Structure formats: C-alpha cells, structure tokens
Amino acid sequence: VRSFTGTEALTRWRDMLDPAEPDPWSGGPFPTVSGTVVVDPGNTATVARLAGPDTINGLLLRVAPESWPALSLVLGFDGEQTVDMPVSDFFAAGVAPADSSRSLLVGAYDGGDLYCYFPMPFADGATVALANTGSDGMSAIEVEYAVRSTGRGPVRPNGLFGAALTVVDHSVVGHDVVVLELDGWGRWVGLFAEVGSVSGGRRLYLEGDERVFVDGSASPSQHGTGVEDFFGGGYYFRVHDLHPVPFRHALHGMVFDRFDSTGSRSTAMYRLMLTDAVPFRSGIRVGLEGGPENDLPIRVRAVAYYYRLARSSGS
C-alpha cells in the first residue's frame, strides 16, 4: 500500500465529486439508444440490445414517480441476467420518491428523472428491458429512456455489474439480515438501504452493525460500529429539533427518516464504495444486525451493487 503524501494530483477526483456536475463521465459524445415506450401491465419491453465488447456508462429514465414501484428494470450482460427489480429500488429512490438518493452514480435528479452512471462492461452483448409488473386493469406505463455506452471495449479483467434486492418485513432475532450473498470473484461497491422498526418509533435498528464475511471466513473481515456509521453518520445523524437532518453527498447520504402509516419508523441511507470496495475471491456474505445485540426484529429493504466475474469465464 503506497502511503498518502498530500501532494497527489486530485483535480479529476475533485471534479468528479462536484455536485454541480451530475454526469461523472467525460469524453463524449457517446453512442446512445433513446426513445419512448409504453409498457402494458404484465408485459416487458426490451429497449436496448448492444453488441460487445462495450461498456454502458449511462442509463436514464423519465417516468411518473407513482409508476416507479410497478416498473421493473431488467439488465443482462453476456447472457447472464444480473438485475431484475423495481426502478424505485434500483435507482435508490425507495418508498418516498420526493426524498430520493442523489449519489454520484445512482439516484434521481430534482426533476424526478432516474439516472445510473455505474460502468457496466460486457464482452458479447447487453440487454436493457422494462417490465410492467402491474396486474390486469392497471394502467400502461409510459417511459422515456436513454442507454449510453462508451463505444469501445472495457479494460480487462473486469466483472459484470449486478444489483441484489433484499426485502425483509420482520427479521429473525439473533440472525443477521443478509443483504448480499455471492459465490465467486468480485467486488461489493455500494448499498442503498431502508432500515426500520417493526413497531414503534425508536431508532434502535440503527444500533446494529454491518458484518462482512469474505471467502468463507468464519469471522467478519469488516465488523462495523452501527448502521448509521456505515452510511457516514453518527449518533443517529445530525439532529435539529430532535429530528435527523437528511443530506445527500456524492458517496453517501441519508435521504429520509420517517414514520409510516402504522407508526413504525424507518431511515433510508446510501453509500458508494469507490475507493474502499470489498474484494472477494470465492464469495461474500454481507449482513446487518438487528439492534445493539442482534436482539431486535427489524425491517430492511436494501439494494447491494456489485461486480462479479462472469460464470462462463470458469474462474
């Protein structure tokens, strides 16, 4: 590990994290597939098929926020489907569209447009599809879309981009809520999570730790000090008039702290791990404890972003 000296040239890194510049990738114009599609309930529309080798470096959707939970994004790379979940989850918007994430690589702009700038490399081909999961009698969903790529092959070796959705309404006391579990080689690079109480308004669900097990280890390689600490907070985040104050930075943020209709409290947070991604060679398991001693049932809805070597590679 090379020591930090303080004389490094950080201009590009500083410019990339500048919140005034929403798109982190320079060097365009890039090849783009765009248009408008209307997806009927129960139907799926493939909006882009790209030949490889190439890298998707931009995915933007314009769709009414009330349709986000019923519209699923389906991504496939090199014959492997790696994403299939509601756009409200994938784009880290959660259950409160007005309080969506706005990170460097994924979130929603102030006008409501959804964006993802995670680089998504592939060797042979990629597909981007949208599925209306609503039942008969529900409305069709109109979507404006743009899928942008670099127009050139990725640097090798590289992993396929993916995202895993976890939904737990009532965790088992004494057991971590597993938000990511993969075999093989890869890197865990980000997490969006809505964590909440099963009943009541206390924030003890933030007292649990993240625990990361890699390559079959019996003990965690990363054992945190509290859920909000992992997302860049502390002491339940900065508080004003007894309420946590939401914030949105390029790499981490807390987007809301709210009560639902049942009186239960939840907090939504995100973190990108661009310089501190967790590498694994044979597998990874990421869990969140329930409460200070893993003694509290909690609710979790989380999306973990990762890269993993393609299964077909044989490595």
N, C-alpha and C positions, 0 to 999 in steps of 0.2 A: 504494500500500500504506500503510495507516494504521499509524503507529507504536504499539507497545505501551507503555502508560504505567504499568501496575501498579495502576491504580485501577478497572479494569473489574469489573463485577459477574459473578462466575464461579460463583455458587451453583448455578445449574441445571446447568452443565457438571460441577461437582464432584459433585453428586448423581447425575448420570447415570453417572459413572465409579465410583461407590461399589460395591465388590464385594459388599456385603451386600444390594443391591437387584438381583436378577437380570434384571428386566424394565425396559428403559430408557424405555419409553413410558408417559406418564401421560395422563389424560383419559378413561379408560374409565368404565363398561364398554363394550367394543367388540363389534360383531356377530361371532359365532363359529360356524363349522361344525365339529362334532366327532362322533366315533363310533369304532367298531371295525370293522375289515375284515380278512378272511382272504384272502390272495392266493396262489393255486396257482402252482406252477412254470410259467414260460412265459406267465403271464397278467399283465394290467395292470388296475388298478382306479382309476378317477377318483373321488377322494374329495371334491372341491370344484369347483364351477363358479360363478364370481362374475361378476355383471354390473357394468359400469363406468358412469361413472368411479368409481374407488375405489383404495384402497391397502392391500395386505396388510401388516400390521405385526407378525405373529406366526405362526410355523409350528412346531408341536411334535409330536414322535413318541415313542411309547413302544413299543419293540420289543427283543427279546432281542439283546444285543450280538453273539452268534455269527451272527445273520442279517444284520447290517449290510452285509457285502460283497455279499450276493446280492440286496439290496433297493435298487432304484434310485428316485430322486426325479426326476420329470419335471414341469417347470414351463413353462407357456405364457402369454404376455401379448399381447393384441391380435392374435391369430392367428399369433404367432411363438414357436416353441419356443426357450427360452433356457437351459434346464438339463436335462441328462439324464446322470446319473452315480450311482454307488453312494452311499448315505447316509453311509457311512463316510468318503467323500471330501468330500461337500458340507458336512457338519457338522464338518469339520476334526478327525475322530476318528483317521483313519489306521489303521495296522496294529496298534495297541496300544490297544484300547478302554478299558482301565483307566487309560490316560495321555492321555485326550482333551484337546483345547483347551477353554478356558473363557473366551472373549473376551466383550466387551460384546454383540456381535451374533450370534455363531455359536459352537456348541460343544456340550458335553454336561454336564449337571448331575452332581453327585456320585452321585446315584441311577441315572444312566445314561440319563435322558431326553434326547433330542436337541432342540435349540432353534435357531431362526433368527429374529432380530429386524431383519434388513435391511428397510427400507421398499421395497415392490415396487409402484410405481404402474402404473396401466393406464387407458386411456380407454374401451375397449369391453368387454373381458372377460378373465378369467383362469381357468386350469385348473390343478389340482394333482392329480397322479396318482402311483401307486406301482406299480412293476413288479418281479415276482419273476423274476430272471434265471436261477434255478436250472434244471437240466435235469430230464427225467422221472426219477422215482424219488426226487427230493429232497423235502423237507418243504414244506408250505404255511407261509406266514409270517403271523402274526397281528400286527396293528398297531393301536394306539390313536393317534388323530390329533386335532389341533385346528388349524384355519386361521382366523386372526383378521384382521379388516380394520377400517379406521377408520370406514367407513360414509359417507365423503364423498370427493369428487374431489380429486386431487392438485393442488398448485400447479404451474402451467405456466411455462416449458417444463420438461420432465423427460424422462429417458431410461428405457428398460426395463431392469430388473435382469437380470443374467445371471451365469453362472459357467462357466469353461472348465477342463476336466480335461486335464492333460498327464501321460503315463506314458512314461518313457524308461528302459530297463533297462541300456543301455550307450551313452553319448553318443559322438559323433564328436569326436576330438581336434581342436582348432582351431576348433570351431564352438560357439556358444552353444546351450544348451538353451532353446528358445523356450517360455515358459510362458503367453504371451498374444500373440495377433496378431489385430487387428481393423481393419476399414475404417470410415470414417465418423466421426461426432462422439460423444464420450463422456468418461467418466472411469474410470480404474482406481482401485479403492478398497480392495483387500485381497488378501492372498496367504497361503495355507497350503501349506507345502512340506515333504516328507520328502526330504532330500538325503543321499546316501550314497556310499560307495566301491564300486567293482566287486569288489574283493578286498582283504583286509587291514583292519587296524583303525585306520589313521591317519586323522586328520580334515583332510587337505589339501583335501578337497572344500569346506571352509568358506573356503578362501582365494580362491575365485573371486569375481568382482564381479557385481552386477546391472547390466545395461546397458539403458537405456530409450530407444528411438527413437520420436519422435512426428512426425506429419505429413510423413513421407517424408524426414526429415533423414538425412544420411549419417553424422553423428556423434551419439553419445548425448547427450540432454538431461540425463540422470542417469546418472552412472557411479560406482558405489559403491566401497567400500574392503574389501569382504569380505562373504560371505553372512551370517555371524552378525551383522555390524554392521547390516545392513539390518533384521534382526529384533530389534534393541535389545540385542545382546550385544557382546562384545569379548574378544579373547584366548580364544576358544572358550568363552565364558560363565564365570560364577563357578564356581570349581573347589574341591571338597572331597575330600581323599584321592585326588587325580589324576582325579576324575570331575566333569564338568559337573553343576551342580545345576539341575534343572528349576524353572521358575517360570511363573506364569500371571497376567498383568496384563490390564486391560480392553482395551488396544490392542495388546499384543504379548506374546509368551511363547515359551519353549522347553519342550516337553512331554515329550520323552524323548531320550536318547542311548543307543543300544543296539547289541548285536551280533545278527545274525540266525543262522539255523541253518547258514549257510555260513561264518560267521566274518567277514562284512563288517559294517562299522559304518554306522549311519545316525543322523541327527538330525532331529527334527520341530520346526517352528517356525511361528509365525503373526504376522501384523501387519495391523492395520486402519489405513487412511489416511483418517481422517475430516476432518482439518483440512489434510492435505497430499496429497490425491488428485491424481493426474497427469491433467491435461486433455489432450484431443486433438481436433482438428477434422476431419482427413482420415484418421487411422489411428494405430495404436500397435503397437509390437513390443517385448516385454519378454523379455530373455534372461538366463540365468545362465551364467557362465563355468565351465569345468571346471578347478579348481585355480588356482594362483597365476598361471600364464601361459597359461591355457586349454589346458594340455598334459596334462590328466588325464582319462581316461574316468570318468564318474560316473553314478550312478543318481538319477533325480528322479521323484517323484510329487507333483504340485502342482495346486492349485485357485486360480485367479485370479478374484476377484469384481470386477464392473464394472457400469457403466450405459452404455447406448448408445441414441442416438436411433432410434426405430422406423424400419425400412426403408421403410414405407409413407408416411412423412412427406415424403419427397422432398428432405430437407435433408442 
